[in-house]
Amino acid sequence: MSIKAFVLIVVDPAKTMDVYNSLRSVEGIAEVYQVMGPYDIVAVVEVPTLTDVPAVISRHIRAVEGIESTTTCVTFPEAS
């Protein structure tokens, strides 16, 4: 079973496409969407364990130039 988290990202408007393209190639990110509203991009992180989530966010998402802030929503594990 994997852990899924939705990362809501605010981006410098001049760098939206650069950030979007950078995130598409990050290991641990399953999907990336540009959205309208208070956030500019939503990245779907999918990793094997809960302890893998912070590393993807801090090392690979927040390190991307142009990202101003992130909010992370981790899903509950699905019951089987």
PyMOL Python script that loads the backbone (N, CA, C, O; Angstrom):
from pymol import cmd

cmd.read_pdbstr("""\
ATOM      1  N   MET A   1       0.848  -1.172   0.000  1.00  0.00           N
ATOM      2  CA  MET A   1       0.000   0.000   0.000  1.00  0.00           C
ATOM      3  C   MET A   1       0.894   1.236   0.000  1.00  0.00           C
ATOM      4  O   MET A   1       1.911   1.273   0.693  1.00  0.00           O
ATOM      5  N   SER A   2       0.518   2.230  -0.767  1.00  0.00           N
ATOM      6  CA  SER A   2       1.310   3.458  -0.803  1.00  0.00           C
ATOM      7  C   SER A   2       0.573   4.589  -0.086  1.00  0.00           C
ATOM      8  O   SER A   2      -0.629   4.520   0.168  1.00  0.00           O
ATOM      9  N   ILE A   3       1.335   5.620   0.226  1.00  0.00           N
ATOM     10  CA  ILE A   3       0.784   6.815   0.862  1.00  0.00           C
ATOM     11  C   ILE A   3       0.672   7.888  -0.211  1.00  0.00           C
ATOM     12  O   ILE A   3       1.576   8.068  -1.027  1.00  0.00           O
ATOM     13  N   LYS A   4      -0.444   8.591  -0.198  1.00  0.00           N
ATOM     14  CA  LYS A   4      -0.669   9.653  -1.171  1.00  0.00           C
ATOM     15  C   LYS A   4      -0.832  10.966  -0.423  1.00  0.00           C
ATOM     16  O   LYS A   4      -1.477  11.023   0.624  1.00  0.00           O
ATOM     17  N   ALA A   5      -0.236  12.026  -0.976  1.00  0.00           N
ATOM     18  CA  ALA A   5      -0.374  13.364  -0.403  1.00  0.00           C
ATOM     19  C   ALA A   5      -0.609  14.349  -1.535  1.00  0.00           C
ATOM     20  O   ALA A   5      -0.042  14.219  -2.620  1.00  0.00           O
ATOM     21  N   PHE A   6      -1.450  15.331  -1.266  1.00  0.00           N
ATOM     22  CA  PHE A   6      -1.701  16.407  -2.221  1.00  0.00           C
ATOM     23  C   PHE A   6      -0.939  17.630  -1.737  1.00  0.00           C
ATOM     24  O   PHE A   6      -1.135  18.086  -0.610  1.00  0.00           O
ATOM     25  N   VAL A   7      -0.075  18.156  -2.586  1.00  0.00           N
ATOM     26  CA  VAL A   7       0.725  19.318  -2.230  1.00  0.00           C
ATOM     27  C   VAL A   7       0.187  20.504  -3.023  1.00  0.00           C
ATOM     28  O   VAL A   7       0.263  20.527  -4.251  1.00  0.00           O
ATOM     29  N   LEU A   8      -0.359  21.489  -2.307  1.00  0.00           N
ATOM     30  CA  LEU A   8      -0.947  22.688  -2.902  1.00  0.00           C
ATOM     31  C   LEU A   8       0.144  23.750  -2.924  1.00  0.00           C
ATOM     32  O   LEU A   8       0.708  24.098  -1.887  1.00  0.00           O
ATOM     33  N   ILE A   9       0.433  24.259  -4.115  1.00  0.00           N
ATOM     34  CA  ILE A   9       1.631  25.076  -4.300  1.00  0.00           C
ATOM     35  C   ILE A   9       1.284  26.458  -4.833  1.00  0.00           C
ATOM     36  O   ILE A   9       0.518  26.593  -5.787  1.00  0.00           O
ATOM     37  N   VAL A  10       1.855  27.485  -4.206  1.00  0.00           N
ATOM     38  CA  VAL A  10       1.765  28.862  -4.687  1.00  0.00           C
ATOM     39  C   VAL A  10       3.093  29.170  -5.382  1.00  0.00           C
ATOM     40  O   VAL A  10       4.170  28.929  -4.835  1.00  0.00           O
ATOM     41  N   VAL A  11       2.990  29.707  -6.601  1.00  0.00           N
ATOM     42  CA  VAL A  11       4.167  29.894  -7.440  1.00  0.00           C
ATOM     43  C   VAL A  11       4.271  31.352  -7.880  1.00  0.00           C
ATOM     44  O   VAL A  11       3.257  32.028  -8.058  1.00  0.00           O
ATOM     45  N   ASP A  12       5.492  31.826  -8.050  1.00  0.00           N
ATOM     46  CA  ASP A  12       5.724  33.121  -8.702  1.00  0.00           C
ATOM     47  C   ASP A  12       5.088  33.031 -10.087  1.00  0.00           C
ATOM     48  O   ASP A  12       5.461  32.152 -10.864  1.00  0.00           O
ATOM     49  N   PRO A  13       4.139  33.914 -10.425  1.00  0.00           N
ATOM     50  CA  PRO A  13       3.425  33.808 -11.697  1.00  0.00           C
ATOM     51  C   PRO A  13       4.337  33.740 -12.927  1.00  0.00           C
ATOM     52  O   PRO A  13       3.979  33.114 -13.924  1.00  0.00           O
ATOM     53  N   ALA A  14       5.478  34.359 -12.865  1.00  0.00           N
ATOM     54  CA  ALA A  14       6.392  34.348 -14.010  1.00  0.00           C
ATOM     55  C   ALA A  14       7.095  32.996 -14.174  1.00  0.00           C
ATOM     56  O   ALA A  14       7.732  32.751 -15.198  1.00  0.00           O
ATOM     57  N   LYS A  15       6.982  32.125 -13.178  1.00  0.00           N
ATOM     58  CA  LYS A  15       7.707  30.851 -13.224  1.00  0.00           C
ATOM     59  C   LYS A  15       6.791  29.632 -13.203  1.00  0.00           C
ATOM     60  O   LYS A  15       7.258  28.513 -12.991  1.00  0.00           O
ATOM     61  N   THR A  16       5.511  29.830 -13.417  1.00  0.00           N
ATOM     62  CA  THR A  16       4.556  28.730 -13.311  1.00  0.00           C
ATOM     63  C   THR A  16       4.913  27.555 -14.212  1.00  0.00           C
ATOM     64  O   THR A  16       4.945  26.418 -13.742  1.00  0.00           O
ATOM     65  N   MET A  17       5.177  27.794 -15.472  1.00  0.00           N
ATOM     66  CA  MET A  17       5.482  26.703 -16.398  1.00  0.00           C
ATOM     67  C   MET A  17       6.809  26.030 -16.049  1.00  0.00           C
ATOM     68  O   MET A  17       6.934  24.812 -16.173  1.00  0.00           O
ATOM     69  N   ASP A  18       7.788  26.802 -15.618  1.00  0.00           N
ATOM     70  CA  ASP A  18       9.073  26.215 -15.218  1.00  0.00           C
ATOM     71  C   ASP A  18       8.888  25.279 -14.025  1.00  0.00           C
ATOM     72  O   ASP A  18       9.431  24.174 -14.004  1.00  0.00           O
ATOM     73  N   VAL A  19       8.125  25.725 -13.043  1.00  0.00           N
ATOM     74  CA  VAL A  19       7.870  24.902 -11.856  1.00  0.00           C
ATOM     75  C   VAL A  19       7.091  23.657 -12.255  1.00  0.00           C
ATOM     76  O   VAL A  19       7.436  22.547 -11.850  1.00  0.00           O
ATOM     77  N   TYR A  20       6.052  23.837 -13.040  1.00  0.00           N
ATOM     78  CA  TYR A  20       5.234  22.704 -13.502  1.00  0.00           C
ATOM     79  C   TYR A  20       6.109  21.652 -14.188  1.00  0.00           C
ATOM     80  O   TYR A  20       6.021  20.466 -13.869  1.00  0.00           O
ATOM     81  N   ASN A  21       6.948  22.082 -15.125  1.00  0.00           N
ATOM     82  CA  ASN A  21       7.809  21.150 -15.854  1.00  0.00           C
ATOM     83  C   ASN A  21       8.838  20.492 -14.943  1.00  0.00           C
ATOM     84  O   ASN A  21       9.146  19.312 -15.116  1.00  0.00           O
ATOM     85  N   SER A  22       9.369  21.225 -13.986  1.00  0.00           N
ATOM     86  CA  SER A  22      10.334  20.648 -13.042  1.00  0.00           C
ATOM     87  C   SER A  22       9.687  19.566 -12.184  1.00  0.00           C
ATOM     88  O   SER A  22      10.284  18.515 -11.953  1.00  0.00           O
ATOM     89  N   LEU A  23       8.482  19.819 -11.717  1.00  0.00           N
ATOM     90  CA  LEU A  23       7.806  18.869 -10.834  1.00  0.00           C
ATOM     91  C   LEU A  23       7.415  17.581 -11.554  1.00  0.00           C
ATOM     92  O   LEU A  23       7.351  16.521 -10.933  1.00  0.00           O
ATOM     93  N   ARG A  24       7.158  17.662 -12.832  1.00  0.00           N
ATOM     94  CA  ARG A  24       6.749  16.477 -13.594  1.00  0.00           C
ATOM     95  C   ARG A  24       7.829  15.395 -13.614  1.00  0.00           C
ATOM     96  O   ARG A  24       7.529  14.220 -13.828  1.00  0.00           O
ATOM     97  N   SER A  25       9.078  15.788 -13.393  1.00  0.00           N
ATOM     98  CA  SER A  25      10.163  14.808 -13.465  1.00  0.00           C
ATOM     99  C   SER A  25      10.680  14.371 -12.086  1.00  0.00           C
ATOM    100  O   SER A  25      11.685  13.665 -12.003  1.00  0.00           O
ATOM    101  N   VAL A  26      10.014  14.776 -11.025  1.00  0.00           N
ATOM    102  CA  VAL A  26      10.466  14.431  -9.671  1.00  0.00           C
ATOM    103  C   VAL A  26       9.981  13.035  -9.287  1.00  0.00           C
ATOM    104  O   VAL A  26       8.796  12.719  -9.387  1.00  0.00           O
ATOM    105  N   GLU A  27      10.934  12.205  -8.844  1.00  0.00           N
ATOM    106  CA  GLU A  27      10.573  10.872  -8.369  1.00  0.00           C
ATOM    107  C   GLU A  27       9.724  11.004  -7.107  1.00  0.00           C
ATOM    108  O   GLU A  27      10.076  11.741  -6.186  1.00  0.00           O
ATOM    109  N   GLY A  28       8.622  10.294  -7.074  1.00  0.00           N
ATOM    110  CA  GLY A  28       7.704  10.372  -5.943  1.00  0.00           C
ATOM    111  C   GLY A  28       6.483  11.213  -6.241  1.00  0.00           C
ATOM    112  O   GLY A  28       5.500  11.165  -5.501  1.00  0.00           O
ATOM    113  N   ILE A  29       6.530  11.993  -7.331  1.00  0.00           N
ATOM    114  CA  ILE A  29       5.354  12.764  -7.739  1.00  0.00           C
ATOM    115  C   ILE A  29       4.668  12.002  -8.866  1.00  0.00           C
ATOM    116  O   ILE A  29       5.241  11.799  -9.936  1.00  0.00           O
ATOM    117  N   ALA A  30       3.430  11.585  -8.607  1.00  0.00           N
ATOM    118  CA  ALA A  30       2.679  10.787  -9.568  1.00  0.00           C
ATOM    119  C   ALA A  30       1.935  11.644 -10.580  1.00  0.00           C
ATOM    120  O   ALA A  30       1.790  11.254 -11.738  1.00  0.00           O
ATOM    121  N   GLU A  31       1.462  12.812 -10.149  1.00  0.00           N
ATOM    122  CA  GLU A  31       0.671  13.681 -11.028  1.00  0.00           C
ATOM    123  C   GLU A  31       0.943  15.132 -10.666  1.00  0.00           C
ATOM    124  O   GLU A  31       1.246  15.449  -9.515  1.00  0.00           O
ATOM    125  N   VAL A  32       0.831  16.018 -11.663  1.00  0.00           N
ATOM    126  CA  VAL A  32       0.981  17.461 -11.445  1.00  0.00           C
ATOM    127  C   VAL A  32      -0.091  18.167 -12.259  1.00  0.00           C
ATOM    128  O   VAL A  32      -0.304  17.844 -13.427  1.00  0.00           O
ATOM    129  N   TYR A  33      -0.769  19.138 -11.639  1.00  0.00           N
ATOM    130  CA  TYR A  33      -1.832  19.891 -12.310  1.00  0.00           C
ATOM    131  C   TYR A  33      -1.651  21.381 -12.082  1.00  0.00           C
ATOM    132  O   TYR A  33      -1.296  21.805 -10.982  1.00  0.00           O
ATOM    133  N   GLN A  34      -1.891  22.174 -13.111  1.00  0.00           N
ATOM    134  CA  GLN A  34      -2.034  23.618 -12.934  1.00  0.00           C
ATOM    135  C   GLN A  34      -3.501  23.849 -12.607  1.00  0.00           C
ATOM    136  O   GLN A  34      -4.379  23.267 -13.244  1.00  0.00           O
ATOM    137  N   VAL A  35      -3.773  24.691 -11.619  1.00  0.00           N
ATOM    138  CA  VAL A  35      -5.141  24.929 -11.181  1.00  0.00           C
ATOM    139  C   VAL A  35      -5.390  26.422 -11.003  1.00  0.00           C
ATOM    140  O   VAL A  35      -4.454  27.217 -10.916  1.00  0.00           O
ATOM    141  N   MET A  36      -6.667  26.785 -10.950  1.00  0.00           N
ATOM    142  CA  MET A  36      -7.047  28.171 -10.670  1.00  0.00           C
ATOM    143  C   MET A  36      -7.554  28.244  -9.241  1.00  0.00           C
ATOM    144  O   MET A  36      -8.112  27.278  -8.721  1.00  0.00           O
ATOM    145  N   GLY A  37      -7.359  29.382  -8.614  1.00  0.00           N
ATOM    146  CA  GLY A  37      -7.801  29.571  -7.239  1.00  0.00           C
ATOM    147  C   GLY A  37      -6.650  30.080  -6.405  1.00  0.00           C
ATOM    148  O   GLY A  37      -5.736  30.716  -6.929  1.00  0.00           O
ATOM    149  N   PRO A  38      -6.682  29.810  -5.103  1.00  0.00           N
ATOM    150  CA  PRO A  38      -5.626  30.323  -4.230  1.00  0.00           C
ATOM    151  C   PRO A  38      -4.273  29.626  -4.443  1.00  0.00           C
ATOM    152  O   PRO A  38      -3.237  30.123  -4.001  1.00  0.00           O
ATOM    153  N   TYR A  39      -4.293  28.479  -5.118  1.00  0.00           N
ATOM    154  CA  TYR A  39      -3.059  27.755  -5.417  1.00  0.00           C
ATOM    155  C   TYR A  39      -2.870  27.721  -6.926  1.00  0.00           C
ATOM    156  O   TYR A  39      -3.830  27.846  -7.686  1.00  0.00           O
ATOM    157  N   ASP A  40      -1.624  27.553  -7.348  1.00  0.00           N
ATOM    158  CA  ASP A  40      -1.302  27.549  -8.770  1.00  0.00           C
ATOM    159  C   ASP A  40      -1.066  26.147  -9.322  1.00  0.00           C
ATOM    160  O   ASP A  40      -1.366  25.867 -10.483  1.00  0.00           O
ATOM    161  N   ILE A  41      -0.528  25.276  -8.484  1.00  0.00           N
ATOM    162  CA  ILE A  41      -0.199  23.910  -8.893  1.00  0.00           C
ATOM    163  C   ILE A  41      -0.583  22.950  -7.781  1.00  0.00           C
ATOM    164  O   ILE A  41      -0.427  23.259  -6.599  1.00  0.00           O
ATOM    165  N   VAL A  42      -1.082  21.789  -8.163  1.00  0.00           N
ATOM    166  CA  VAL A  42      -1.308  20.696  -7.218  1.00  0.00           C
ATOM    167  C   VAL A  42      -0.447  19.525  -7.676  1.00  0.00           C
ATOM    168  O   VAL A  42      -0.553  19.072  -8.816  1.00  0.00           O
ATOM    169  N   ALA A  43       0.400  19.042  -6.782  1.00  0.00           N
ATOM    170  CA  ALA A  43       1.227  17.872  -7.061  1.00  0.00           C
ATOM    171  C   ALA A  43       0.723  16.718  -6.211  1.00  0.00           C
ATOM    172  O   ALA A  43       0.460  16.882  -5.019  1.00  0.00           O
ATOM    173  N   VAL A  44       0.591  15.559  -6.822  1.00  0.00           N
ATOM    174  CA  VAL A  44       0.159  14.373  -6.102  1.00  0.00           C
ATOM    175  C   VAL A  44       1.401  13.521  -5.837  1.00  0.00           C
ATOM    176  O   VAL A  44       2.002  12.964  -6.755  1.00  0.00           O
ATOM    177  N   VAL A  45       1.763  13.438  -4.570  1.00  0.00           N
ATOM    178  CA  VAL A  45       2.916  12.642  -4.156  1.00  0.00           C
ATOM    179  C   VAL A  45       2.417  11.240  -3.822  1.00  0.00           C
ATOM    180  O   VAL A  45       1.426  11.072  -3.112  1.00  0.00           O
ATOM    181  N   GLU A  46       3.113  10.246  -4.340  1.00  0.00           N
ATOM    182  CA  GLU A  46       2.762   8.862  -4.016  1.00  0.00           C
ATOM    183  C   GLU A  46       4.059   8.130  -3.679  1.00  0.00           C
ATOM    184  O   GLU A  46       4.931   7.951  -4.530  1.00  0.00           O
ATOM    185  N   VAL A  47       4.164   7.712  -2.417  1.00  0.00           N
ATOM    186  CA  VAL A  47       5.380   7.087  -1.901  1.00  0.00           C
ATOM    187  C   VAL A  47       5.019   5.860  -1.070  1.00  0.00           C
ATOM    188  O   VAL A  47       3.872   5.701  -0.654  1.00  0.00           O
ATOM    189  N   PRO A  48       6.005   4.990  -0.830  1.00  0.00           N
ATOM    190  CA  PRO A  48       5.700   3.751  -0.105  1.00  0.00           C
ATOM    191  C   PRO A  48       5.285   3.940   1.357  1.00  0.00           C
ATOM    192  O   PRO A  48       4.417   3.220   1.850  1.00  0.00           O
ATOM    193  N   THR A  49       5.901   4.908   2.056  1.00  0.00           N
ATOM    194  CA  THR A  49       5.599   5.061   3.484  1.00  0.00           C
ATOM    195  C   THR A  49       5.398   6.533   3.840  1.00  0.00           C
ATOM    196  O   THR A  49       5.830   7.430   3.116  1.00  0.00           O
ATOM    197  N   LEU A  50       4.742   6.752   4.954  1.00  0.00           N
ATOM    198  CA  LEU A  50       4.494   8.110   5.437  1.00  0.00           C
ATOM    199  C   LEU A  50       5.794   8.868   5.676  1.00  0.00           C
ATOM    200  O   LEU A  50       5.857  10.078   5.460  1.00  0.00           O
ATOM    201  N   THR A  51       6.815   8.174   6.115  1.00  0.00           N
ATOM    202  CA  THR A  51       8.092   8.839   6.395  1.00  0.00           C
ATOM    203  C   THR A  51       8.808   9.314   5.132  1.00  0.00           C
ATOM    204  O   THR A  51       9.757  10.092   5.226  1.00  0.00           O
ATOM    205  N   ASP A  52       8.374   8.865   3.958  1.00  0.00           N
ATOM    206  CA  ASP A  52       8.962   9.324   2.697  1.00  0.00           C
ATOM    207  C   ASP A  52       8.397  10.674   2.250  1.00  0.00           C
ATOM    208  O   ASP A  52       9.025  11.367   1.451  1.00  0.00           O
ATOM    209  N   VAL A  53       7.243  11.048   2.744  1.00  0.00           N
ATOM    210  CA  VAL A  53       6.583  12.282   2.301  1.00  0.00           C
ATOM    211  C   VAL A  53       7.423  13.530   2.598  1.00  0.00           C
ATOM    212  O   VAL A  53       7.641  14.325   1.683  1.00  0.00           O
ATOM    213  N   PRO A  54       7.903  13.742   3.823  1.00  0.00           N
ATOM    214  CA  PRO A  54       8.671  14.966   4.096  1.00  0.00           C
ATOM    215  C   PRO A  54       9.903  15.135   3.213  1.00  0.00           C
ATOM    216  O   PRO A  54      10.238  16.256   2.830  1.00  0.00           O
ATOM    217  N   ALA A  55      10.575  14.042   2.887  1.00  0.00           N
ATOM    218  CA  ALA A  55      11.775  14.142   2.049  1.00  0.00           C
ATOM    219  C   ALA A  55      11.434  14.624   0.645  1.00  0.00           C
ATOM    220  O   ALA A  55      12.141  15.463   0.087  1.00  0.00           O
ATOM    221  N   VAL A  56      10.370  14.107   0.079  1.00  0.00           N
ATOM    222  CA  VAL A  56       9.970  14.545  -1.271  1.00  0.00           C
ATOM    223  C   VAL A  56       9.624  16.027  -1.237  1.00  0.00           C
ATOM    224  O   VAL A  56      10.006  16.778  -2.136  1.00  0.00           O
ATOM    225  N   ILE A  57       8.912  16.445  -0.216  1.00  0.00           N
ATOM    226  CA  ILE A  57       8.493  17.846  -0.141  1.00  0.00           C
ATOM    227  C   ILE A  57       9.676  18.771   0.100  1.00  0.00           C
ATOM    228  O   ILE A  57       9.845  19.758  -0.616  1.00  0.00           O
ATOM    229  N   SER A  58      10.487  18.466   1.089  1.00  0.00           N
ATOM    230  CA  SER A  58      11.575  19.398   1.425  1.00  0.00           C
ATOM    231  C   SER A  58      12.728  19.361   0.435  1.00  0.00           C
ATOM    232  O   SER A  58      13.278  20.410   0.099  1.00  0.00           O
ATOM    233  N   ARG A  59      13.102  18.195  -0.034  1.00  0.00           N
ATOM    234  CA  ARG A  59      14.266  18.092  -0.921  1.00  0.00           C
ATOM    235  C   ARG A  59      13.945  18.338  -2.385  1.00  0.00           C
ATOM    236  O   ARG A  59      14.776  18.858  -3.129  1.00  0.00           O
ATOM    237  N   HIS A  60      12.735  17.964  -2.803  1.00  0.00           N
ATOM    238  CA  HIS A  60      12.445  17.991  -4.237  1.00  0.00           C
ATOM    239  C   HIS A  60      11.390  19.002  -4.658  1.00  0.00           C
ATOM    240  O   HIS A  60      11.430  19.496  -5.785  1.00  0.00           O
ATOM    241  N   ILE A  61      10.460  19.316  -3.790  1.00  0.00           N
ATOM    242  CA  ILE A  61       9.424  20.277  -4.175  1.00  0.00           C
ATOM    243  C   ILE A  61       9.828  21.678  -3.736  1.00  0.00           C
ATOM    244  O   ILE A  61       9.934  22.578  -4.570  1.00  0.00           O
ATOM    245  N   ARG A  62      10.050  21.874  -2.465  1.00  0.00           N
ATOM    246  CA  ARG A  62      10.383  23.226  -1.974  1.00  0.00           C
ATOM    247  C   ARG A  62      11.703  23.751  -2.523  1.00  0.00           C
ATOM    248  O   ARG A  62      11.961  24.954  -2.471  1.00  0.00           O
ATOM    249  N   ALA A  63      12.531  22.873  -3.041  1.00  0.00           N
ATOM    250  CA  ALA A  63      13.819  23.288  -3.608  1.00  0.00           C
ATOM    251  C   ALA A  63      13.686  23.878  -5.012  1.00  0.00           C
ATOM    252  O   ALA A  63      14.640  24.457  -5.532  1.00  0.00           O
ATOM    253  N   VAL A  64      12.521  23.739  -5.623  1.00  0.00           N
ATOM    254  CA  VAL A  64      12.321  24.244  -6.987  1.00  0.00           C
ATOM    255  C   VAL A  64      12.204  25.763  -6.957  1.00  0.00           C
ATOM    256  O   VAL A  64      11.392  26.319  -6.217  1.00  0.00           O
ATOM    257  N   GLU A  65      13.016  26.422  -7.760  1.00  0.00           N
ATOM    258  CA  GLU A  65      12.987  27.885  -7.832  1.00  0.00           C
ATOM    259  C   GLU A  65      11.642  28.348  -8.377  1.00  0.00           C
ATOM    260  O   GLU A  65      11.151  27.823  -9.376  1.00  0.00           O
ATOM    261  N   GLY A  66      11.057  29.330  -7.714  1.00  0.00           N
ATOM    262  CA  GLY A  66       9.774  29.880  -8.133  1.00  0.00           C
ATOM    263  C   GLY A  66       8.629  29.489  -7.217  1.00  0.00           C
ATOM    264  O   GLY A  66       7.558  30.094  -7.272  1.00  0.00           O
ATOM    265  N   ILE A  67       8.842  28.472  -6.367  1.00  0.00           N
ATOM    266  CA  ILE A  67       7.801  28.075  -5.424  1.00  0.00           C
ATOM    267  C   ILE A  67       7.858  29.021  -4.229  1.00  0.00           C
ATOM    268  O   ILE A  67       8.903  29.190  -3.601  1.00  0.00           O
ATOM    269  N   GLU A  68       6.712  29.634  -3.927  1.00  0.00           N
ATOM    270  CA  GLU A  68       6.636  30.586  -2.816  1.00  0.00           C
ATOM    271  C   GLU A  68       6.149  29.941  -1.529  1.00  0.00           C
ATOM    272  O   GLU A  68       6.617  30.296  -0.448  1.00  0.00           O
ATOM    273  N   SER A  69       5.203  28.985  -1.628  1.00  0.00           N
ATOM    274  CA  SER A  69       4.725  28.295  -0.425  1.00  0.00           C
ATOM    275  C   SER A  69       4.046  26.993  -0.819  1.00  0.00           C
ATOM    276  O   SER A  69       3.623  26.805  -1.960  1.00  0.00           O
ATOM    277  N   THR A  70       3.955  26.097   0.166  1.00  0.00           N
ATOM    278  CA  THR A  70       3.267  24.822  -0.048  1.00  0.00           C
ATOM    279  C   THR A  70       2.380  24.507   1.141  1.00  0.00           C
ATOM    280  O   THR A  70       2.655  24.908   2.271  1.00  0.00           O
ATOM    281  N   THR A  71       1.309  23.779   0.861  1.00  0.00           N
ATOM    282  CA  THR A  71       0.446  23.222   1.893  1.00  0.00           C
ATOM    283  C   THR A  71       0.261  21.753   1.531  1.00  0.00           C
ATOM    284  O   THR A  71      -0.101  21.427   0.401  1.00  0.00           O
ATOM    285  N   THR A  72       0.510  20.873   2.489  1.00  0.00           N
ATOM    286  CA  THR A  72       0.454  19.438   2.203  1.00  0.00           C
ATOM    287  C   THR A  72      -0.715  18.796   2.924  1.00  0.00           C
ATOM    288  O   THR A  72      -0.919  19.009   4.119  1.00  0.00           O
ATOM    289  N   CYS A  73      -1.482  18.004   2.179  1.00  0.00           N
ATOM    290  CA  CYS A  73      -2.600  17.245   2.721  1.00  0.00           C
ATOM    291  C   CYS A  73      -2.315  15.773   2.495  1.00  0.00           C
ATOM    292  O   CYS A  73      -2.355  15.302   1.359  1.00  0.00           O
ATOM    293  N   VAL A  74      -2.025  15.033   3.572  1.00  0.00           N
ATOM    294  CA  VAL A  74      -1.727  13.618   3.469  1.00  0.00           C
ATOM    295  C   VAL A  74      -3.026  12.841   3.642  1.00  0.00           C
ATOM    296  O   VAL A  74      -3.797  13.114   4.562  1.00  0.00           O
ATOM    297  N   THR A  75      -3.269  11.879   2.765  1.00  0.00           N
ATOM    298  CA  THR A  75      -4.491  11.097   2.840  1.00  0.00           C
ATOM    299  C   THR A  75      -4.373  10.022   3.929  1.00  0.00           C
ATOM    300  O   THR A  75      -3.275   9.603   4.293  1.00  0.00           O
ATOM    301  N   PHE A  76      -5.516   9.594   4.431  1.00  0.00           N
ATOM    302  CA  PHE A  76      -5.556   8.470   5.355  1.00  0.00           C
ATOM    303  C   PHE A  76      -5.305   7.205   4.548  1.00  0.00           C
ATOM    304  O   PHE A  76      -5.750   7.102   3.405  1.00  0.00           O
ATOM    305  N   PRO A  77      -4.603   6.247   5.126  1.00  0.00           N
ATOM    306  CA  PRO A  77      -4.435   4.958   4.411  1.00  0.00           C
ATOM    307  C   PRO A  77      -5.807   4.336   4.165  1.00  0.00           C
ATOM    308  O   PRO A  77      -6.709   4.418   4.999  1.00  0.00           O
ATOM    309  N   GLU A  78      -5.936   3.713   2.999  1.00  0.00           N
ATOM    310  CA  GLU A  78      -7.220   3.075   2.658  1.00  0.00           C
ATOM    311  C   GLU A  78      -7.370   1.780   3.431  1.00  0.00           C
ATOM    312  O   GLU A  78      -6.431   0.992   3.549  1.00  0.00           O
ATOM    313  N   ALA A  79      -8.553   1.576   3.950  1.00  0.00           N
ATOM    314  CA  ALA A  79      -8.836   0.337   4.661  1.00  0.00           C
ATOM    315  C   ALA A  79      -9.074  -0.767   3.638  1.00  0.00           C
ATOM    316  O   ALA A  79      -9.685  -0.539   2.594  1.00  0.00           O
ATOM    317  N   SER A  80      -8.590  -1.953   3.946  1.00  0.00           N
ATOM    318  CA  SER A  80      -8.801  -3.055   3.001  1.00  0.00           C
ATOM    319  C   SER A  80      -9.821  -4.031   3.501  1.00  0.00           C
ATOM    320  O   SER A  80     -10.116  -5.017   2.826  1.00  0.00           O
TER     321      SER A  80
END
""", "prot")
cmd.dss("prot")
cmd.show_as("cartoon", "prot")
cmd.util.cbc("prot")
cmd.orient("prot")
